Structure formats: structure tokens, C-alpha cells
Amino acid sequence: MANSATPLILLMLISLLAAIEGAQNSTELKWAKKLKTRKKTTSSETVTNLQFYFHDTVSGKTPSAVRVAQATDTEKSPTLFGALLMADDPLTETPDPNSKLVGRAQGLYGSSCQQELGLIMAMNFGFTDGMYNGSSISILGKNSAMNPVREMPVVAGTGVFRLGRGYAIAKTHWIDFTTGDAIVGYNVTVIH
């Protein structure tokens, strides 16, 4: 009798495990996923891909980025060389500003190039959604803002991303050349 019940119990256990795994997969976030890599990492490292949109608003009554300093000749420069802005920009799941908020980009960026619109960015991307709530990544590097695609380094992380490193690919989704407002898509790969 015990032998005939064993396959049935095994089948029920396998079904239960499959249902639990399916439930866990259904709670995955649309904007973040863990990746399997071909390259060897240490056994405790994870590779995560994040895709979200950065909304930088410098115009209007409630801008998310404001100029906090500038050089005496900044206004004469075609690249606004010397301008420094402080930002608290929303990060959303889609380009729609009303889509789900997944975090905030807080930090500063400044015009650091005289020949092109090149920004030096020191930004903390703090996440507020799902298992990444309370975790952050830090980006420090040059953003050649007029290039259609640019790459910046991820130099650190906190929470889930503690000791994180990686890279961010930024693509301008929309820009208003009159005001400077922009929506930028970010595709970030973090090893943590």
C-alpha cells in the first residue's frame, strides 16, 4: 500500500512546487529581471537588468531639476558650460509620466564640455518598487546628451545592489529643445 501511494504523493508534491514557482514568477516586476549569464561570476553574485524611464523637467512651476550654480560665462556658452543642476527626477516603468513610479534619480549633473553638450552625472537611482524598494545604484560619468545612445558606469549600489557595478545605456525618448525637458530610457545591467 505504501509503495502505490508514493508516486501519488510525489506527483502532488511536484504539482505544489510548480504552483508555488508560478506564483513567484507572476509577481516579477515588469521593469526588472534577474539574468542568467554565460560568463562566470562568483557564486554569490547576481546579474540584474533594469529598464525604466527618467523624467527630467527643468521648466514650469514644479521642475524636478534646478540650476544651483553657474560660471560667469555660462550663458554665453552654446553648451551652457559651467551650469550645475540638482535633480530629484521620477523614474517610471514606461515613458508615460503617469505610469507606475519605480524610483527617483537624485543627485547632480553639470555641463562639463565646451565643444558638445556633455554632462558629468553623479546620480543615485533609488528604487521604491517591489523587492528593490530601498535599494539604489549610483552612476558617475559623462553623459554625451546629444548622442542617440550613451553608456555610463554604475559604480556602486546599496540594499539588494550592495557592492554593485555595471553599466547604464541611456537613449533619449523625447526632448523639448526649447525648455530642455526630457524623457530618457535607461537599460541598466548590475552585477551585485
Accessible surface in RSA format (square Angstrom, percent):
REM  Atomic radii and reference values for relative SASA: ProtOr
REM  Chains: A
REM  Algorithm: Lee & Richards
REM  Probe-radius: 1.40
REM  Slices: 20
REM RES _ NUM      All-atoms   Total-Side   Main-Chain    Non-polar    All polar
REM                ABS   REL    ABS   REL    ABS   REL    ABS   REL    ABS   REL
RES MET A   1   200.28 103.7 153.08 101.3  47.21 112.4 131.66 111.9  68.63  90.9
RES ALA A   2    80.46  74.0  66.37 102.4  14.09  32.0  73.73 103.8   6.73  17.8
RES ASN A   3   132.46  91.3 121.99 117.9  10.47  25.2  32.60  78.5  99.85  96.5
RES SER A   4    81.17  68.6  57.29  76.5  23.88  55.0  55.09 117.3  26.08  36.5
RES ALA A   5    36.19  33.3  32.56  50.3   3.62   8.2  36.19  51.0   0.00   0.0
RES THR A   6    69.12  49.2  67.65  68.6   1.47   3.5  50.93  68.4  18.19  27.5
RES PRO A   7    82.28  60.0  75.26  68.6   7.02  25.5  78.73  65.0   3.55  22.1
RES LEU A   8   106.83  59.5 102.67  73.5   4.16  10.5 105.94  74.4   0.89   2.4
RES ILE A   9   109.81  62.5 109.17  81.3   0.64   1.5 109.31  78.7   0.50   1.4
RES LEU A  10    92.76  51.7  92.58  66.2   0.18   0.5  92.76  65.1   0.00   0.0
RES LEU A  11   110.71  61.7 108.88  77.9   1.83   4.6 110.23  77.4   0.48   1.3
RES MET A  12   122.57  63.5 115.04  76.1   7.53  17.9 102.46  87.1  20.11  26.6
RES LEU A  13    90.83  50.6  86.82  62.1   4.01  10.1  89.69  63.0   1.14   3.1
RES ILE A  14   104.56  59.5 103.33  77.0   1.23   3.0 103.86  74.8   0.70   1.9
RES SER A  15    62.61  52.9  52.94  70.7   9.67  22.3  36.42  77.6  26.20  36.7
RES LEU A  16   102.27  57.0  97.58  69.8   4.69  11.8 101.76  71.5   0.51   1.4
RES LEU A  17   103.93  57.9 100.22  71.7   3.71   9.3 100.54  70.6   3.39   9.1
RES ALA A  18    62.77  57.7  48.09  74.2  14.69  33.4  54.17  76.3   8.61  22.8
RES ALA A  19    65.14  59.9  46.74  72.1  18.40  41.9  58.72  82.7   6.42  17.0
RES ILE A  20    82.11  46.7  79.07  58.9   3.04   7.3  81.85  58.9   0.26   0.7
RES GLU A  21   104.93  60.2 104.21  78.8   0.71   1.7  27.48  53.2  77.44  63.2
RES GLY A  22    38.17  47.1   0.00   N/A  38.17  47.1  32.41  88.9   5.76  12.9
RES ALA A  23    58.98  54.2  50.07  77.3   8.92  20.3  56.48  79.5   2.50   6.6
RES GLN A  24   115.85  64.8 106.86  78.1   8.99  21.4  38.52  82.0  77.32  58.6
RES ASN A  25    78.53  54.2  68.43  66.1  10.10  24.3  19.77  47.6  58.76  56.8
RES SER A  26    91.76  77.5  52.08  69.5  39.68  91.4  51.05 108.7  40.72  57.0
RES THR A  27   105.24  74.9  82.43  83.6  22.81  54.4  73.00  98.0  32.25  48.7
RES GLU A  28   110.91  63.7  85.71  64.8  25.20  60.0  38.59  74.6  72.33  59.1
RES LEU A  29    33.96  18.9  22.18  15.9  11.78  29.6  24.45  17.2   9.51  25.6
RES LYS A  30   184.40  90.0 142.74  87.6  41.66  99.2  97.64  87.9  86.76  92.4
RES TRP A  31     5.55   2.2   0.57   0.3   4.98  11.7   4.80   2.6   0.76   1.2
RES ALA A  32     6.28   5.8   0.13   0.2   6.15  14.0   0.75   1.1   5.53  14.7
RES LYS A  33   111.27  54.3 105.46  64.7   5.81  13.8  57.08  51.4  54.19  57.7
RES LYS A  34   121.40  59.2  95.60  58.7  25.80  61.4  51.97  46.8  69.43  74.0
RES LEU A  35    65.05  36.2  49.82  35.6  15.23  38.3  52.20  36.7  12.85  34.6
RES LYS A  36   208.21 101.6 173.69 106.6  34.51  82.2 122.11 109.9  86.09  91.7
RES THR A  37    66.50  47.3  31.62  32.1  34.88  83.1  27.06  36.3  39.45  59.6
RES ARG A  38   244.98 102.9 207.10 105.6  37.88  90.2  92.14 125.9 152.84  92.6
RES LYS A  39   169.83  82.8 157.62  96.7  12.21  29.1 108.67  97.8  61.15  65.1
RES LYS A  40   192.42  93.9 168.04 103.1  24.38  58.0 115.87 104.3  76.55  81.5
RES THR A  41    49.04  34.9  22.13  22.4  26.91  64.1  17.29  23.2  31.75  48.0
RES THR A  42    87.24  62.1  75.83  76.9  11.42  27.2  81.54 109.5   5.71   8.6
RES SER A  43   126.47 106.9  80.01 106.8  46.47 107.0  59.41 126.5  67.06  93.9
RES SER A  44   100.50  84.9  68.30  91.2  32.20  74.2  53.52 114.0  46.98  65.8
RES GLU A  45    44.00  25.3  27.75  21.0  16.25  38.7   9.82  19.0  34.18  27.9
RES THR A  46    42.09  29.9  37.33  37.8   4.76  11.3  13.66  18.4  28.43  43.0
RES VAL A  47    12.11   8.0  10.27   9.3   1.84   4.4  10.27   8.9   1.84   5.0
RES THR A  48     0.15   0.1   0.15   0.2   0.00   0.0   0.00   0.0   0.15   0.2
RES ASN A  49    12.89   8.9  12.11  11.7   0.78   1.9   2.49   6.0  10.41  10.1
RES LEU A  50     0.00   0.0   0.00   0.0   0.00   0.0   0.00   0.0   0.00   0.0
RES GLN A  51    84.73  47.4  82.64  60.4   2.09   5.0  20.86  44.4  63.87  48.4
RES PHE A  52     0.70   0.3   0.00   0.0   0.70   1.8   0.00   0.0   0.70   2.0
RES TYR A  53    55.51  25.9  55.51  31.6   0.00   0.0  15.46  11.6  40.05  49.4
RES PHE A  54     9.96   5.0   9.96   6.2   0.00   0.0   9.96   6.0   0.00   0.0
RES HIS A  55    10.04   5.5   9.92   6.9   0.12   0.3   8.68   8.9   1.36   1.6
RES ASP A  56    14.53  10.2  13.72  13.7   0.82   1.9   2.16   5.1  12.37  12.3
RES THR A  57    48.23  34.3  48.23  48.9   0.00   0.0  24.13  32.4  24.10  36.4
RES VAL A  58    47.20  31.1  24.47  22.2  22.73  54.8  24.47  21.3  22.73  61.7
RES SER A  59    35.53  30.0  26.65  35.6   8.88  20.5  24.24  51.6  11.29  15.8
RES GLY A  60    67.28  83.0   0.00   N/A  67.28  83.0  39.79 109.2  27.50  61.6
RES LYS A  61   204.87  99.9 168.54 103.4  36.33  86.5 119.48 107.5  85.38  90.9
RES THR A  62   123.28  87.7 103.36 104.8  19.91  47.5  76.46 102.7  46.82  70.8
RES PRO A  63    45.93  33.5  26.25  23.9  19.68  71.5  26.25  21.7  19.68 122.3
RES SER A  64    20.49  17.3  10.35  13.8  10.14  23.4  17.99  38.3   2.50   3.5
RES ALA A  65     1.74   1.6   0.00   0.0   1.74   4.0   0.59   0.8   1.15   3.0
RES VAL A  66    73.27  48.2  69.27  62.7   4.00   9.6  73.27  63.7   0.00   0.0
RES ARG A  67    95.81  40.2  65.24  33.3  30.57  72.8  30.24  41.3  65.57  39.7
RES VAL A  68    79.04  52.0  41.77  37.8  37.26  89.8  49.67  43.2  29.37  79.7
RES ALA A  69    49.73  45.7  38.16  58.9  11.57  26.3  49.18  69.3   0.55   1.5
RES GLN A  70    87.51  48.9  56.47  41.3  31.03  73.9  21.56  45.9  65.95  50.0
RES ALA A  71    47.02  43.2  34.80  53.7  12.21  27.8  45.58  64.2   1.43   3.8
RES THR A  72   140.58 100.0 106.26 107.7  34.32  81.8  91.04 122.3  49.54  74.9
RES ASP A  73    81.88  57.4  79.63  79.3   2.24   5.3  25.20  59.3  56.68  56.5
RES THR A  74     0.41   0.3   0.00   0.0   0.41   1.0   0.15   0.2   0.26   0.4
RES GLU A  75   115.48  66.3  89.97  68.1  25.51  60.7  51.03  98.7  64.45  52.6
RES LYS A  76   169.74  82.8 136.75  83.9  32.99  78.6  98.43  88.6  71.31  76.0
RES SER A  77    24.01  20.3  13.82  18.4  10.19  23.5  16.51  35.2   7.50  10.5
RES PRO A  78   132.29  96.4  88.23  80.4  44.06 160.1 101.94  84.2  30.35 188.7
RES THR A  79    12.07   8.6  10.61  10.8   1.46   3.5  12.07  16.2   0.00   0.0
RES LEU A  80    70.12  39.1  70.12  50.2   0.00   0.0  70.12  49.2   0.00   0.0
RES PHE A  81    76.40  38.2  74.86  46.4   1.54   4.0  74.86  45.4   1.54   4.4
RES GLY A  82    27.42  33.8   0.00   N/A  27.42  33.8  17.09  46.9  10.33  23.1
RES ALA A  83     3.50   3.2   1.89   2.9   1.62   3.7   1.89   2.7   1.62   4.3
RES LEU A  84    57.33  31.9  57.33  41.0   0.00   0.0  57.33  40.3   0.00   0.0
RES LEU A  85    24.57  13.7  24.57  17.6   0.00   0.0  24.57  17.3   0.00   0.0
RES MET A  86    85.32  44.2  82.91  54.9   2.41   5.7  67.86  57.7  17.46  23.1
RES ALA A  87     4.72   4.3   0.00   0.0   4.72  10.7   1.54   2.2   3.18   8.4
RES ASP A  88    61.49  43.1  59.73  59.4   1.76   4.2  25.96  61.1  35.53  35.4
RES ASP A  89     0.00   0.0   0.00   0.0   0.00   0.0   0.00   0.0   0.00   0.0
RES PRO A  90    34.11  24.9  34.11  31.1   0.00   0.0  34.11  28.2   0.00   0.0
RES LEU A  91     0.00   0.0   0.00   0.0   0.00   0.0   0.00   0.0   0.00   0.0
RES THR A  92     2.15   1.5   2.15   2.2   0.00   0.0   2.15   2.9   0.00   0.0
RES GLU A  93    33.00  18.9  22.36  16.9  10.64  25.3   4.54   8.8  28.45  23.2
RES THR A  94    54.63  38.9  54.19  54.9   0.44   1.1  51.84  69.6   2.79   4.2
RES PRO A  95    35.31  25.7  34.11  31.1   1.20   4.4  34.22  28.3   1.08   6.7
RES ASP A  96    73.37  51.4  65.99  65.7   7.38  17.5  27.77  65.4  45.60  45.5
RES PRO A  97    89.77  65.4  70.72  64.5  19.05  69.3  71.35  58.9  18.42 114.5
RES ASN A  98   138.81  95.7 105.53 102.0  33.27  80.1  30.28  72.9 108.52 104.9
RES SER A  99    25.61  21.6   9.32  12.4  16.29  37.5  18.84  40.1   6.78   9.5
RES LYS A 100   102.91  50.2  86.00  52.8  16.91  40.3  64.47  58.0  38.44  40.9
RES LEU A 101    81.65  45.5  67.36  48.2  14.28  35.9  67.36  47.3  14.28  38.4
RES VAL A 102     0.00   0.0   0.00   0.0   0.00   0.0   0.00   0.0   0.00   0.0
RES GLY A 103     0.00   0.0   0.00   N/A   0.00   0.0   0.00   0.0   0.00   0.0
RES ARG A 104    75.45  31.7  75.43  38.5   0.02   0.0  32.86  44.9  42.58  25.8
RES ALA A 105     0.00   0.0   0.00   0.0   0.00   0.0   0.00   0.0   0.00   0.0
RES GLN A 106    81.88  45.8  78.91  57.7   2.97   7.1  19.92  42.4  61.96  47.0
RES GLY A 107    18.95  23.4   0.00   N/A  18.95  23.4  17.08  46.9   1.87   4.2
RES LEU A 108    60.93  33.9  60.93  43.6   0.00   0.0  60.93  42.8   0.00   0.0
RES TYR A 109    15.67   7.3  15.67   8.9   0.00   0.0  13.98  10.5   1.69   2.1
RES GLY A 110     4.99   6.2   0.00   N/A   4.99   6.2   4.99  13.7   0.00   0.0
RES SER A 111     8.37   7.1   3.13   4.2   5.24  12.1   3.20   6.8   5.17   7.2
RES SER A 112    53.63  45.3  29.22  39.0  24.42  56.2  28.12  59.9  25.52  35.7
RES CYS A 113    23.54  17.8  19.20  21.4   4.34  10.2   8.83  22.4  14.71  15.9
RES GLN A 114   112.91  63.1  96.85  70.8  16.06  38.2  16.05  34.2  96.85  73.5
RES GLN A 115   170.93  95.6 138.01 100.9  32.92  78.4  65.11 138.6 105.82  80.3
RES GLU A 116    66.61  38.2  59.36  44.9   7.25  17.3  36.73  71.0  29.88  24.4
RES LEU A 117    58.18  32.4  53.26  38.1   4.93  12.4  53.26  37.4   4.93  13.3
RES GLY A 118     0.00   0.0   0.00   N/A   0.00   0.0   0.00   0.0   0.00   0.0
RES LEU A 119    27.15  15.1  27.15  19.4   0.00   0.0  27.15  19.1   0.00   0.0
RES ILE A 120    74.76  42.5  74.62  55.6   0.14   0.3  74.62  53.7   0.14   0.4
RES MET A 121     4.50   2.3   4.50   3.0   0.00   0.0   4.39   3.7   0.12   0.2
RES ALA A 122    39.90  36.7  32.34  49.9   7.56  17.2  35.60  50.1   4.29  11.4
RES MET A 123     4.54   2.3   0.00   0.0   4.54  10.8   2.06   1.8   2.48   3.3
RES ASN A 124    54.79  37.8  53.49  51.7   1.30   3.1  23.85  57.4  30.95  29.9
RES PHE A 125     0.08   0.0   0.08   0.1   0.00   0.0   0.08   0.1   0.00   0.0
RES GLY A 126    18.67  23.0   0.00   N/A  18.67  23.0  17.41  47.8   1.26   2.8
RES PHE A 127     3.29   1.6   0.00   0.0   3.29   8.6   0.00   0.0   3.29   9.4
RES THR A 128    71.83  51.1  52.63  53.4  19.21  45.8  49.77  66.9  22.06  33.3
RES ASP A 129    15.97  11.2  14.31  14.2   1.66   3.9   2.26   5.3  13.71  13.7
RES GLY A 130    44.74  55.2   0.00   N/A  44.74  55.2  27.49  75.4  17.24  38.6
RES MET A 131   107.87  55.9  79.99  52.9  27.88  66.4  64.74  55.0  43.13  57.1
RES TYR A 132     6.30   2.9   6.30   3.6   0.00   0.0   2.76   2.1   3.53   4.4
RES ASN A 133    98.49  67.9  77.28  74.7  21.21  51.1   8.27  19.9  90.22  87.2
RES GLY A 134    64.73  79.8   0.00   N/A  64.73  79.8  39.90 109.5  24.82  55.6
RES SER A 135     4.10   3.5   3.28   4.4   0.82   1.9   0.00   0.0   4.10   5.7
RES SER A 136     9.85   8.3   9.85  13.1   0.00   0.0   6.14  13.1   3.71   5.2
RES ILE A 137     0.02   0.0   0.00   0.0   0.02   0.0   0.02   0.0   0.00   0.0
RES SER A 138    33.32  28.2  33.32  44.5   0.00   0.0  14.06  29.9  19.26  27.0
RES ILE A 139     1.59   0.9   0.48   0.4   1.11   2.7   0.48   0.3   1.11   3.0
RES LEU A 140    92.31  51.4  87.63  62.7   4.67  11.8  87.63  61.5   4.67  12.6
RES GLY A 141    11.46  14.1   0.00   N/A  11.46  14.1  11.46  31.5   0.00   0.0
RES LYS A 142    97.36  47.5  84.27  51.7  13.10  31.2  52.43  47.2  44.93  47.9
RES ASN A 143     9.10   6.3   9.10   8.8   0.00   0.0   0.00   0.0   9.10   8.8
RES SER A 144    14.68  12.4  13.63  18.2   1.05   2.4   2.53   5.4  12.15  17.0
RES ALA A 145    20.21  18.6  13.96  21.5   6.26  14.2  13.96  19.7   6.26  16.6
RES MET A 146   103.07  53.4  78.03  51.6  25.03  59.6  75.70  64.4  27.37  36.3
RES ASN A 147    69.64  48.0  68.28  66.0   1.36   3.3   5.34  12.9  64.30  62.2
RES PRO A 148   109.29  79.7  96.39  87.9  12.90  46.9 105.94  87.5   3.35  20.8
RES VAL A 149    74.18  48.8  59.35  53.7  14.83  35.7  59.35  51.6  14.83  40.2
RES ARG A 150    17.29   7.3  10.96   5.6   6.33  15.1  12.65  17.3   4.65   2.8
RES GLU A 151   113.03  64.9  89.66  67.8  23.37  55.7  25.31  49.0  87.72  71.6
RES MET A 152     1.01   0.5   0.25   0.2   0.76   1.8   1.01   0.9   0.00   0.0
RES PRO A 153    59.82  43.6  57.22  52.2   2.60   9.4  59.48  49.1   0.33   2.1
RES VAL A 154     4.72   3.1   0.00   0.0   4.72  11.4   0.00   0.0   4.72  12.8
RES VAL A 155    76.56  50.4  48.79  44.2  27.77  66.9  53.26  46.3  23.30  63.2
RES ALA A 156    42.66  39.2  41.23  63.6   1.42   3.2  42.66  60.1   0.00   0.0
RES GLY A 157    11.32  14.0   0.00   N/A  11.32  14.0   1.04   2.9  10.28  23.0
RES THR A 158    70.79  50.4  69.31  70.3   1.49   3.5  66.38  89.2   4.41   6.7
RES GLY A 159    34.49  42.5   0.00   N/A  34.49  42.5  24.15  66.3  10.34  23.2
RES VAL A 160    54.71  36.0  33.91  30.7  20.80  50.1  42.89  37.3  11.83  32.1
RES PHE A 161     0.00   0.0   0.00   0.0   0.00   0.0   0.00   0.0   0.00   0.0
RES ARG A 162   163.63  68.7 156.06  79.6   7.57  18.0  50.84  69.5 112.79  68.4
RES LEU A 163   152.12  84.7 134.51  96.2  17.61  44.3 142.47 100.1   9.65  26.0
RES GLY A 164     3.27   4.0   0.00   N/A   3.27   4.0   0.00   0.0   3.27   7.3
RES ARG A 165   108.84  45.7 108.84  55.5   0.00   0.0  55.92  76.4  52.91  32.1
RES GLY A 166    23.47  28.9   0.00   N/A  23.47  28.9  11.22  30.8  12.25  27.4
RES TYR A 167    92.79  43.3  92.79  52.8   0.00   0.0  56.06  42.1  36.73  45.3
RES ALA A 168     0.00   0.0   0.00   0.0   0.00   0.0   0.00   0.0   0.00   0.0
RES ILE A 169    39.57  22.5  38.58  28.7   0.98   2.4  38.58  27.8   0.98   2.7
RES ALA A 170     0.00   0.0   0.00   0.0   0.00   0.0   0.00   0.0   0.00   0.0
RES LYS A 171   115.01  56.1 114.34  70.2   0.67   1.6  56.81  51.1  58.19  62.0
RES THR A 172    48.90  34.8  24.12  24.5  24.78  59.0  20.48  27.5  28.42  43.0
RES HIS A 173   102.89  56.2  71.71  49.8  31.18  79.8  43.28  44.6  59.61  69.4
RES TRP A 174   119.23  47.8 113.01  54.7   6.23  14.6  93.58  49.9  25.65  41.6
RES ILE A 175    55.92  31.8  40.20  29.9  15.72  37.9  40.20  28.9  15.72  42.6
RES ASP A 176    45.60  31.9  40.21  40.0   5.39  12.7   9.43  22.2  36.17  36.1
RES PHE A 177   148.29  74.2 116.32  72.0  31.96  83.2 118.43  71.8  29.86  85.5
RES THR A 178   131.89  93.8  96.49  97.8  35.40  84.4  69.68  93.6  62.21  94.0
RES THR A 179    53.46  38.0  32.21  32.7  21.25  50.6  39.38  52.9  14.07  21.3
RES GLY A 180    34.22  42.2   0.00   N/A  34.22  42.2  24.02  65.9  10.20  22.8
RES ASP A 181    19.00  13.3  19.00  18.9   0.00   0.0   3.63   8.5  15.37  15.3
RES ALA A 182    13.17  12.1  11.26  17.4   1.92   4.4  11.26  15.9   1.92   5.1
RES ILE A 183    21.22  12.1  21.22  15.8   0.00   0.0  21.22  15.3   0.00   0.0
RES VAL A 184    11.80   7.8  11.80  10.7   0.00   0.0  11.80  10.3   0.00   0.0
RES GLY A 185    13.28  16.4   0.00   N/A  13.28  16.4  12.06  33.1   1.22   2.7
RES TYR A 186     6.56   3.1   1.79   1.0   4.78  12.4   1.00   0.8   5.56   6.9
RES ASN A 187    57.58  39.7  56.93  55.0   0.65   1.6  16.15  38.9  41.43  40.0
RES VAL A 188     0.00   0.0   0.00   0.0   0.00   0.0   0.00   0.0   0.00   0.0
RES THR A 189    19.25  13.7  19.25  19.5   0.00   0.0  13.20  17.7   6.04   9.1
RES VAL A 190     0.00   0.0   0.00   0.0   0.00   0.0   0.00   0.0   0.00   0.0
RES ILE A 191    44.76  25.5  44.76  33.3   0.00   0.0  44.76  32.2   0.00   0.0
RES HIS A 192    27.60  15.1  10.13   7.0  17.48  44.7  21.35  22.0   6.25   7.3
END  Absolute sums over single chains surface
CHAIN  1 A    11648.2       9426.5       2221.7       7303.4       4344.8
END  Absolute sums over all chains
TOTAL         11648.2       9426.5       2221.7       7303.4       4344.8
